[in-house]
Amino acid sequence: TINLSGNGIGPRGGKALGRGLRGNESVVNLVLDNNSLGNEGVCLLLRGLEDNTTLEELRLDNNKLDDQTFEVDAETGKMTGYNLLPEMTERLERNRALRTLSLVFNKLQRRITKSLFKAALINEHPRREQVAFEVIV
């Protein structure tokens, strides 16, 4: 278990951790609660899950996640942002190891739970059949 809770990792840290997860074969539990990752940091982190085969539990409690799809930059007027739900569902569909994803104390609507759970079930991995996949919101 690696517990980096409350370290103020932010989006840049999420990106770095995502890169580290790509080829990692030893981390089974990763706790990133209270790190202000935001949608951007979590999206970048989740990209590392695509090739990860060992991470079984990921805790992202209280990381300022929301259902906001895009934001308008005040200076440029351009639309920016990270669409969290499609990014998460895509990664869960491809990942074969993750069994628990905790998203407590974020500003996510209940509908996200159904979408994430459905995405996780698409991936028919033997370990998922033995232990129920869990999305905690």
For each residue, the residues with C-beta under 8 A, 3 or more apart:
1: 28 29 30 31
2: 27 29 30 31
3: 31
4: 7 9 30 31 32 35
5: 31 32 33 34 35
6: 33 34 35
7: 4 13 35
8: 35 36
9: 4 12 13 14 17 32 35 36 37 41
10: 13 14 35 36 37 38 41
11: 14 15 37 38 40 41 44
12: 9 15 16 41
13: 7 9 10 16 17 35 37 41
14: 9 10 11 17 18 35 37 40 41 42 43 44 45
15: 11 12 18 19 41 44 45
16: 12 13 19 20
17: 9 13 14 20 21 30 32 45 48
18: 14 15 21 22 44 45 46 47 48 49
19: 15 16 22 48
20: 16 17 24 48
21: 17 18 24 27 30 45 48 49 52 55
22: 18 19 48 50 51 52
23: 51
24: 20 21 27 52 54 55
25: 53 54
26: 54
27: 2 21 24 30 54 55
28: 1 54 55 56 57
29: 1 2 55 56 57 59
30: 1 2 4 17 21 27 55 57 58 59
31: 1 2 3 4 5 59
32: 4 5 9 17 35 37 45 58 59 60 63
33: 5 6 59 60 61 62 63
34: 5 6 61 62 63
35: 4 5 6 7 8 9 10 13 14 32 41 63
36: 8 9 10 41 63 64
37: 9 10 11 13 14 32 40 41 42 45 60 63 64 65
38: 10 11 41 42 63 64 65
39: 42 43 65 66 68 81 82 83 84
40: 11 14 37 43 44 81 82
41: 9 10 11 12 13 14 15 35 36 37 38 44 45 63
42: 14 37 38 39 45 46 60 63 65 82 84 87 88
43: 14 39 40 46 47 82 83 84 87 88
44: 11 14 15 18 40 41 47
45: 14 15 17 18 21 32 37 41 42 48 49
46: 18 42 43 49 87 88 91
47: 18 43 44 50 87 91
48: 17 18 19 20 21 22 45 51 52
49: 18 21 45 46 52 55 58 91 92 94 95 98
50: 22 47 91 94 95
51: 22 23 48
52: 21 22 24 48 49 55 95 97
53: 25 96 97
54: 24 25 26 27 28 97
55: 21 24 27 28 29 30 49 52 58 95 97 98
56: 28 29 97 98 99 100
57: 28 29 30 98 99 100 101 102
58: 30 32 49 55 98 100 101 102
59: 29 30 31 32 33 100 102
60: 32 33 37 42 63 65 101 102 103 106
61: 33 34 102 103 104 105 106
62: 33 34 104 105 106
63: 32 33 34 35 36 37 38 41 42 60 106
64: 36 37 38 106 107
65: 37 38 39 42 60 84 103 106 107 108
66: 39 84 106 107 108
67: 84 85 107 108 109 112
68: 39 71 81
69: 81 83
70: 79 80 81 83
71: 68 79 80 81
72: 77 78 79 80
73: 76 77 78 79 80
74: 77
75:
76: 73
77: 72 73 74
78: 72 73
79: 70 71 72 73
80: 70 71 72 73
81: 39 40 68 69 70 71
82: 39 40 42 43 87
83: 39 43 69 70 86 87
84: 39 42 43 65 66 67 87 88 108 112
85: 67 88 89 112 115 116
86: 83 89 90
87: 42 43 46 47 82 83 84 90 91
88: 42 43 46 84 85 91 92 112 116 119
89: 85 86 92 93 115 116 118 119
90: 86 87 93 94 119
91: 46 47 49 50 87 88 94 95
92: 49 88 89 95 98 101 116 119 120 122 123
93: 89 90 119 120 122 123
94: 49 50 90 91 123
95: 49 50 52 55 91 92 98 123
96: 53 123 125 127
97: 52 53 54 55 56 125 127
98: 49 55 56 57 58 92 95 101 120 133
99: 56 57 127 128 131 132 133 134
100: 56 57 58 59 133 134 136
101: 57 58 60 92 98 116 120 134 135 136
102: 57 58 59 60 61 136
103: 60 61 65 106 108 112 135 136 137
104: 61 62 136 137
105: 61 62
106: 60 61 62 63 64 65 66 103 137
107: 64 65 66 67
108: 65 66 67 84 103 112 137
109: 67 112
110: 113 114 137
111: 114 115
112: 67 84 85 88 103 108 109 115 116 137
113: 110 116 117 135 137
114: 110 111 117 118
115: 85 89 111 112 118 119
116: 85 88 89 92 101 112 113 119 120 135
117: 113 114 120 121 133 135
118: 89 114 115 121 122
119: 88 89 90 92 93 115 116 122 123
120: 92 93 98 101 116 117 123 128 133 135
121: 117 118 124 128 133
122: 92 93 118 119
123: 92 93 94 95 96 119 120 128
124: 121 128 129
125: 96 97 128 129
126: 129 130
127: 96 97 99 130 131
128: 99 120 121 123 124 125 131 132 133
129: 124 125 126
130: 126 127
131: 99 127 128
132: 99 128
133: 98 99 100 117 120 121 128
134: 99 100 101
135: 101 103 113 116 117 120
136: 100 101 102 103 104
137: 103 104 106 108 110 112 113
